[in-house]
Amino acid sequence: MSKQSFIYGIMNTTIFMPYLIFVLMGDHYSSVLSGWLPLLLFYTFKYTGTYLLNTFRLQLQSRNLLLQLLIVSIIGCLCGLLTPLASSWLDGSAVLLGISSGLLLPLYTTIQYHQRYLHHQRMSGKQYLWAFISMLLLLFIMLVVLRSPYPYVVFIIYGSIFLYSYIELRKLPEFEVESKGGFRFNRYSLFAFLSLSILLFASKGIRQTLDTTFAELLMVGLIISLLLLFMLLRKHKVMFKLSAGIRYFAFVHGMTMNFYVLHSTIWTISKDDNSFLIYGVYLPYFIGNIASLLLGGKLLRSVDRLYVMPILAAGSILGLIMTLFTTTLSIGGFVIGLCTSMLGVLLNRKAYDTCSEDRDSSILARSRWSMLGSTVNQIAMMTLLIVLGLIHRLPIHDAVLDASGKIVHHQESLTDTLYLTGIIVVCGISLLYAYGIWKFIKDKDERRRQALEEER
């Protein structure tokens, strides 16, 4: 196994491994919010950490920023290792790993693209196979350790891997790419970070906490933050680095991933089947992501470029529909994991190829739009769940608890509202895909027609 394939596999585990760690660690250590606080902190900072970094406009080359975030990851693992002393160390670990895990893969992918386009270095099929094997092996080891009496040992394993990656990646040369340097405070990014953090924490916290008063306060905070964020977006224009098409599909890409995880998790927890949650919901999705390493490149190369985006969109829609039915939920998870991972690769290529200025941050910008789509879906779906619960004439107290899926006062109402919510959201995402593909094909045909006219 080459060093490059091992590091590539490890970076891809940052998509799901920290999430899995904090889900299972909550079963071993009690903390605030019945042990769910570390997961809430990790989830929030994973999707908003990029805005926190952008607040200070500290624009480094991808290579240097990647190395610094690996150090943050190592410190986060050290904090997690101290969890047996006090559960607050797990909270600190969740914050640090949340900030780093949301950015490590986009930054490492950028470095890979630099190596491919500047030095003509790319991974072989054999290296992708070894990366696939290393990911499966690490996943197996982590699951065994997390189920043992000493779950904190996972932080020793993960921290050691991050340290090894740091040592090896430090040997990479500085890439001669255009990047904006300097330091400048950006108050709008700070506000976006704070408002989105509150929104995510609230929408995720409503689902996780058993404290009804706290959940109702989160609802109030969610509504206030949503209004403030809407006022900010109306008053200030956002600067876009990427083309409208890439931003659009990256946004829907994030919504798709979030819907599967959120909808499937609530459905499974409401059935009180934690074993199926790990092995029937999360594992198929993770395997789909991993399988894309082996199959993704071959599939993308075997299909005409014009049809790649429609095929991936159709596959994502099919996976979303399958998640609405218990018998096909796991298959749908695999399909979504496979298609969204391949769509992410395709969007990365387009972002890197078409971004003429500041190419070094193009993939990170694409990733931001996927995170924003995930955040919007999380907020919209939880709000819709509670609204539909109220339409079924449930008190706000019961609607909040039923939406959490952890204490179900009205099983029949929850099943109906969750199923109806799933149908509405799947239809919405499917329509977004359909419009995007129609626009994509229309623009392609228009450019082809113009090219033919110019030749004449």
C-alpha positions as CSV (number, residue, x, y, z in Angstrom):
1,M,0.0,0.0,0.0
2,S,1.4,3.4,-1.0
3,K,1.5,6.4,1.3
4,Q,-0.6,8.4,-1.1
5,S,-3.4,5.8,-1.2
6,F,-3.5,5.4,2.6
7,I,-3.7,9.2,3.1
8,Y,-6.4,9.5,0.4
9,G,-8.4,6.8,2.2
10,I,-8.0,8.5,5.6
11,M,-9.1,11.9,4.3
12,N,-12.2,10.3,2.8
13,T,-13.1,8.8,6.2
14,T,-13.5,12.4,7.6
15,I,-16.9,12.5,5.8
16,F,-18.4,9.9,8.2
17,M,-15.9,8.6,10.8
18,P,-16.0,11.5,13.3
19,Y,-19.8,11.5,13.1
20,L,-19.9,7.8,13.9
21,I,-17.5,8.3,16.8
22,F,-19.6,11.0,18.5
23,V,-22.8,9.0,17.9
24,L,-21.5,5.9,19.7
25,M,-19.4,7.8,22.3
26,G,-22.6,9.3,23.7
27,D,-23.6,5.8,24.8
28,H,-20.6,5.5,27.1
29,Y,-20.3,9.0,28.7
30,S,-23.1,11.1,30.1
31,S,-23.0,14.8,29.5
32,V,-25.3,17.7,29.0
33,L,-28.5,17.0,27.0
34,S,-28.4,13.3,27.8
35,G,-25.1,12.8,26.2
36,W,-26.0,14.4,22.9
37,L,-24.1,17.7,23.3
38,P,-20.8,16.4,21.7
39,L,-22.7,15.3,18.6
40,L,-24.6,18.6,18.4
41,L,-21.3,20.6,18.7
42,F,-19.5,18.4,16.2
43,Y,-22.4,18.6,13.7
44,T,-22.8,22.4,14.1
45,F,-19.1,23.3,13.7
46,K,-18.6,20.9,10.8
47,Y,-21.1,22.9,8.7
48,T,-20.2,26.4,10.0
49,G,-16.5,26.2,10.7
50,T,-15.7,27.3,7.1
51,Y,-17.6,30.6,7.8
52,L,-15.6,31.1,11.0
53,L,-12.4,30.8,9.1
54,N,-13.7,33.2,6.5
55,T,-14.5,35.7,9.2
56,F,-10.9,36.6,9.6
57,R,-10.1,36.3,5.8
58,L,-7.0,34.4,6.7
59,Q,-6.4,33.1,3.2
60,L,-3.6,30.6,3.1
61,Q,-2.6,28.2,0.4
62,S,-4.6,24.9,0.6
63,R,-1.4,23.0,1.5
64,N,-0.7,25.2,4.5
65,L,-4.3,25.4,5.7
66,L,-4.6,21.6,5.4
67,L,-1.5,21.2,7.6
68,Q,-2.9,23.6,10.2
69,L,-6.2,21.8,10.3
70,L,-4.5,18.5,10.7
71,I,-2.8,20.0,13.9
72,V,-6.3,21.0,15.0
73,S,-7.5,17.4,14.4
74,I,-4.6,16.0,16.5
75,I,-5.4,18.4,19.3
76,G,-9.1,17.4,19.1
77,C,-8.1,13.7,19.4
78,L,-5.9,14.5,22.4
79,C,-8.9,16.2,24.0
80,G,-11.1,13.1,23.3
81,L,-8.5,10.9,24.9
82,L,-9.0,12.7,28.2
83,T,-12.7,12.0,28.2
84,P,-12.5,9.5,31.0
85,L,-11.3,12.3,33.3
86,A,-14.2,14.6,32.4
87,S,-16.9,14.5,29.8
88,S,-16.3,18.2,29.0
89,W,-13.1,17.1,27.1
90,L,-15.4,15.2,24.7
91,D,-17.2,18.5,24.0
92,G,-13.9,20.2,23.2
93,S,-12.9,17.4,21.0
94,A,-16.2,17.7,19.1
95,V,-15.7,21.4,18.4
96,L,-12.1,20.9,17.1
97,L,-12.9,17.9,15.0
98,G,-16.0,19.5,13.7
99,I,-14.1,22.5,12.4
100,S,-11.4,20.4,10.8
101,S,-13.5,17.5,9.4
102,G,-15.6,19.8,7.3
103,L,-12.6,21.2,5.5
104,L,-9.9,18.5,5.4
105,L,-11.3,16.6,2.4
106,P,-11.9,19.7,0.2
107,L,-8.4,21.0,0.9
108,Y,-6.8,17.6,0.3
109,T,-8.8,17.3,-3.0
110,T,-7.5,20.7,-4.0
111,I,-3.9,19.5,-3.5
112,Q,-4.6,16.4,-5.6
113,Y,-5.9,18.6,-8.4
114,H,-2.7,20.7,-8.2
115,Q,-0.6,17.6,-8.4
116,R,-2.6,16.3,-11.4
117,Y,-2.7,19.6,-13.4
118,L,0.7,21.1,-12.4
119,H,2.9,18.0,-12.0
120,H,0.8,15.5,-14.0
121,Q,0.7,13.1,-11.0
122,R,-2.5,11.0,-10.5
123,M,-3.5,7.9,-8.6
124,S,-3.7,4.6,-10.3
125,G,-6.6,2.1,-10.1
126,K,-4.5,-0.1,-7.8
127,Q,-4.0,2.9,-5.4
128,Y,-7.7,3.5,-5.3
129,L,-8.2,-0.1,-4.4
130,W,-5.8,0.1,-1.5
131,A,-7.5,3.3,-0.4
132,F,-10.8,1.4,-0.5
133,I,-9.3,-1.4,1.6
134,S,-7.8,1.0,4.1
135,M,-11.1,2.7,4.7
136,L,-13.0,-0.6,5.2
137,L,-10.3,-1.8,7.6
138,L,-10.3,1.5,9.6
139,L,-14.1,1.4,9.8
140,F,-14.0,-2.2,11.1
141,I,-11.4,-1.3,13.7
142,M,-13.3,1.8,14.9
143,L,-16.6,-0.1,15.3
144,V,-14.9,-2.8,17.3
145,V,-13.1,-0.3,19.6
146,L,-16.2,1.9,20.0
147,R,-18.2,-1.2,21.2
148,S,-15.5,-2.2,23.7
149,P,-15.2,-1.0,27.3
150,Y,-12.5,1.5,26.2
151,P,-14.1,3.5,23.4
152,Y,-11.7,6.5,24.0
153,V,-9.0,4.4,22.4
154,V,-10.4,5.4,19.0
155,F,-8.9,8.9,19.6
156,I,-5.4,7.3,19.9
157,I,-5.9,5.5,16.6
158,Y,-7.4,8.5,14.7
159,G,-4.9,10.9,16.2
160,S,-2.0,8.7,15.2
161,I,-3.3,8.6,11.7
162,F,-3.7,12.4,11.5
163,L,-0.2,12.8,12.8
164,Y,1.2,10.4,10.2
165,S,-0.8,12.3,7.5
166,Y,0.7,15.6,8.8
167,I,4.2,14.3,8.6
168,E,3.8,13.0,5.1
169,L,2.0,16.0,3.7
170,R,4.6,18.4,5.1
171,K,6.9,16.9,2.5
172,L,4.8,18.3,-0.4
173,P,6.3,21.3,-2.1
174,E,4.6,24.7,-2.3
175,F,2.4,24.8,-5.3
176,E,2.7,27.8,-7.7
177,V,-0.9,28.8,-7.8
178,E,-2.6,32.1,-7.4
179,S,-4.1,32.6,-4.0
180,K,-5.1,35.7,-2.1
181,G,-3.1,36.3,1.0
182,G,-3.5,38.7,3.9
183,F,-5.7,39.3,6.9
184,R,-9.0,41.2,7.1
185,F,-12.0,40.9,9.4
186,N,-15.3,40.1,7.7
187,R,-18.2,40.9,10.0
188,Y,-20.8,39.4,7.6
189,S,-19.1,36.0,7.6
190,L,-19.0,36.3,11.4
191,F,-22.8,36.9,11.4
192,A,-23.4,34.1,9.0
193,F,-21.3,31.8,11.3
194,L,-23.3,32.8,14.4
195,S,-26.7,32.7,12.8
196,L,-26.1,29.4,11.0
197,S,-24.6,27.9,14.1
198,I,-27.7,28.8,16.1
199,L,-30.0,27.5,13.4
200,L,-28.1,24.2,13.0
201,F,-27.8,23.7,16.8
202,A,-31.4,24.4,17.3
203,S,-32.7,22.2,14.5
204,K,-30.4,19.4,15.5
205,G,-31.0,19.9,19.2
206,I,-34.7,19.7,18.9
207,R,-34.3,16.3,17.5
208,Q,-31.8,15.1,20.0
209,T,-32.7,16.5,23.4
210,L,-35.3,15.1,25.8
211,D,-35.7,18.5,27.7
212,T,-38.9,19.9,26.4
213,T,-38.3,23.4,27.8
214,F,-34.9,23.5,26.1
215,A,-36.3,22.3,22.9
216,E,-39.0,25.0,22.9
217,L,-36.4,27.7,23.6
218,L,-34.4,26.3,20.6
219,M,-37.5,26.7,18.4
220,V,-37.7,30.4,19.4
221,G,-33.9,30.8,18.8
222,L,-34.3,29.1,15.4
223,I,-37.1,31.4,14.3
224,I,-35.3,34.6,15.4
225,S,-32.0,33.5,13.8
226,L,-33.8,32.6,10.6
227,L,-35.3,36.1,10.4
228,L,-32.0,37.8,11.1
229,L,-30.2,35.8,8.5
230,F,-32.9,36.5,5.9
231,M,-32.6,40.3,6.6
232,L,-28.8,40.0,6.2
233,L,-29.1,38.3,2.8
234,R,-31.6,40.8,1.6
235,K,-29.4,43.8,2.6
236,H,-26.0,42.6,1.5
237,K,-25.1,41.0,-1.8
238,V,-23.0,37.8,-1.6
239,M,-19.8,37.5,-3.7
240,F,-19.8,34.4,-5.8
241,K,-16.7,32.8,-7.1
242,L,-18.3,29.9,-8.9
243,S,-20.7,29.7,-11.8
244,A,-24.4,29.5,-11.2
245,G,-24.7,25.9,-12.3
246,I,-22.0,24.7,-9.9
247,R,-23.5,26.6,-7.0
248,Y,-26.9,25.2,-7.8
249,F,-26.0,21.6,-8.0
250,A,-23.7,21.8,-5.0
251,F,-26.6,23.2,-3.0
252,V,-29.0,20.4,-4.1
253,H,-26.1,17.9,-3.5
254,G,-25.9,19.0,0.2
255,M,-29.7,18.8,0.5
256,T,-29.7,15.2,-0.8
257,M,-27.1,14.0,1.7
258,N,-28.7,15.7,4.6
259,F,-32.2,14.4,3.8
260,Y,-31.1,10.8,3.8
261,V,-29.2,11.0,7.1
262,L,-31.9,13.1,8.9
263,H,-35.1,11.4,7.6
264,S,-33.7,7.8,8.1
265,T,-32.3,8.6,11.5
266,I,-35.6,10.0,12.9
267,W,-37.5,7.1,11.3
268,T,-35.2,4.5,12.8
269,I,-35.0,6.1,16.3
270,S,-38.8,6.4,16.5
271,K,-38.9,2.6,16.0
272,D,-36.4,2.2,18.8
273,D,-34.0,0.2,16.6
274,N,-30.5,1.6,17.3
275,S,-28.8,-1.5,15.8
276,F,-30.5,-0.9,12.4
277,L,-29.5,2.8,12.7
278,I,-25.8,1.9,12.6
279,Y,-25.9,-1.1,10.2
280,G,-29.0,-0.4,8.1
281,V,-28.8,3.4,7.8
282,Y,-25.3,4.7,8.2
283,L,-23.2,1.7,7.0
284,P,-24.9,1.4,3.6
285,Y,-24.4,5.1,3.0
286,F,-20.8,4.9,4.1
287,I,-20.2,1.9,1.9
288,G,-21.7,3.8,-1.1
289,N,-19.2,6.6,-0.5
290,I,-16.4,4.1,-0.3
291,A,-17.6,2.2,-3.4
292,S,-17.5,5.4,-5.4
293,L,-13.7,5.4,-5.1
294,L,-13.6,2.1,-7.1
295,L,-16.5,2.6,-9.4
296,G,-16.8,6.3,-9.8
297,G,-13.9,7.0,-12.1
298,K,-14.8,4.1,-14.4
299,L,-18.5,5.1,-14.6
300,L,-17.7,8.8,-15.3
301,R,-15.3,7.8,-18.1
302,S,-17.7,5.2,-19.7
303,V,-20.5,7.7,-20.2
304,D,-20.8,10.6,-22.6
305,R,-20.1,13.8,-20.7
306,L,-23.5,15.3,-21.6
307,Y,-25.3,12.4,-19.8
308,V,-23.1,12.2,-16.6
309,M,-24.9,14.9,-14.7
310,P,-28.5,13.7,-15.6
311,I,-27.5,10.1,-14.7
312,L,-26.2,11.1,-11.3
313,A,-29.2,13.3,-10.7
314,A,-31.6,10.4,-11.6
315,G,-29.7,8.1,-9.4
316,S,-29.9,10.5,-6.5
317,I,-33.7,10.9,-7.0
318,L,-34.1,7.1,-7.2
319,G,-32.2,6.8,-3.9
320,L,-34.3,9.4,-2.2
321,I,-37.5,7.6,-3.3
322,M,-36.2,4.3,-2.0
323,T,-35.5,5.8,1.5
324,L,-39.3,6.5,1.9
325,F,-39.9,2.7,2.2
326,T,-38.5,0.6,5.1
327,T,-37.8,-2.4,2.8
328,T,-35.6,-0.4,0.4
329,L,-34.1,2.2,2.9
330,S,-30.7,0.5,3.1
331,I,-30.4,0.1,-0.7
332,G,-31.5,3.7,-1.1
333,G,-28.7,4.7,1.3
334,F,-26.1,2.9,-0.8
335,V,-27.4,4.5,-4.0
336,I,-27.4,8.0,-2.5
337,G,-23.9,7.5,-1.0
338,L,-22.6,6.3,-4.4
339,C,-24.3,9.0,-6.5
340,T,-23.7,12.0,-4.2
341,S,-20.0,11.0,-3.9
342,M,-19.6,10.8,-7.6
343,L,-21.6,14.1,-8.1
344,G,-19.2,15.7,-5.6
345,V,-16.2,14.6,-7.6
346,L,-17.8,15.9,-10.8
347,L,-18.6,19.3,-9.2
348,N,-15.0,19.5,-7.9
349,R,-13.6,19.0,-11.4
350,K,-15.9,21.7,-12.9
351,A,-15.2,24.1,-10.1
352,Y,-11.4,23.7,-10.5
353,D,-11.5,23.8,-14.3
354,T,-13.8,26.8,-14.6
355,C,-12.6,29.0,-11.8
356,S,-10.0,31.3,-13.5
357,E,-9.3,33.4,-10.4
358,D,-8.2,32.0,-7.0
359,R,-8.4,28.4,-8.2
360,D,-6.7,27.3,-5.0
361,S,-10.0,27.9,-3.1
362,S,-12.4,26.8,-5.8
363,I,-13.1,23.3,-4.4
364,L,-13.5,24.7,-0.8
365,A,-16.0,27.2,-2.2
366,R,-18.0,24.4,-3.8
367,S,-17.9,22.5,-0.5
368,R,-19.4,25.6,1.2
369,W,-22.4,25.5,-1.1
370,S,-23.0,21.8,-0.3
371,M,-22.8,22.6,3.4
372,L,-25.3,25.5,3.0
373,G,-27.7,23.1,1.2
374,S,-27.4,20.6,4.0
375,T,-28.1,23.3,6.6
376,V,-31.1,24.6,4.7
377,N,-32.6,21.1,4.4
378,Q,-32.0,20.4,8.1
379,I,-33.8,23.6,9.1
380,A,-36.6,23.2,6.6
381,M,-37.3,19.6,7.4
382,M,-37.4,20.0,11.2
383,T,-39.7,23.1,10.8
384,L,-42.0,21.1,8.4
385,L,-42.1,18.2,10.8
386,I,-43.3,20.4,13.7
387,V,-45.7,22.4,11.6
388,L,-47.3,19.2,10.2
389,G,-47.5,17.9,13.8
390,L,-49.4,21.0,14.8
391,I,-51.7,20.5,11.8
392,H,-52.5,17.1,13.3
393,R,-53.6,19.1,16.3
394,L,-50.8,18.1,18.6
395,P,-49.7,20.5,21.3
396,I,-46.4,22.2,20.7
397,H,-45.0,20.2,23.6
398,D,-45.9,16.9,22.0
399,A,-45.0,18.0,18.5
400,V,-41.5,18.9,19.6
401,L,-41.0,15.6,21.3
402,D,-42.5,13.6,18.5
403,A,-40.2,15.4,16.0
404,S,-37.2,14.3,18.1
405,G,-38.2,10.7,17.6
406,K,-37.0,9.8,21.0
407,I,-40.2,10.1,23.0
408,V,-43.2,9.3,20.9
409,H,-46.5,10.3,22.4
410,H,-48.4,9.9,19.1
411,Q,-46.9,7.0,17.1
412,E,-49.5,7.1,14.4
413,S,-49.3,10.9,14.0
414,L,-45.5,10.8,13.9
415,T,-45.5,8.1,11.2
416,D,-47.9,10.1,9.2
417,T,-46.1,13.4,9.6
418,L,-42.7,11.9,8.9
419,Y,-43.9,10.1,5.8
420,L,-45.7,13.2,4.5
421,T,-42.6,15.3,5.3
422,G,-40.4,12.9,3.4
423,I,-42.7,13.0,0.4
424,I,-42.8,16.8,0.3
425,V,-39.0,17.1,0.7
426,V,-38.2,14.4,-1.9
427,C,-40.6,16.0,-4.4
428,G,-38.9,19.4,-3.7
429,I,-35.4,18.1,-4.2
430,S,-36.5,16.1,-7.3
431,L,-37.9,19.2,-8.8
432,L,-34.7,21.1,-8.1
433,Y,-32.7,18.3,-9.8
434,A,-35.2,18.3,-12.8
435,Y,-35.0,22.0,-13.3
436,G,-31.2,22.0,-13.0
437,I,-30.9,19.2,-15.6
438,W,-33.3,20.9,-17.9
439,K,-31.3,24.2,-17.6
440,F,-28.0,22.2,-18.0
441,I,-29.1,20.5,-21.2
442,K,-30.6,23.7,-22.6
443,D,-27.4,25.7,-22.0
444,K,-25.4,22.9,-23.6
445,D,-27.6,22.9,-26.7
446,E,-27.3,26.7,-26.9
447,R,-23.5,26.6,-26.7
448,R,-23.4,23.9,-29.3
449,R,-25.7,25.9,-31.6
450,Q,-23.5,29.0,-31.2
451,A,-20.4,27.0,-32.0
452,L,-21.9,25.6,-35.2
453,E,-23.0,29.1,-36.2
454,E,-19.5,30.4,-35.6
455,E,-18.0,27.6,-37.8
456,R,-20.3,28.6,-40.6
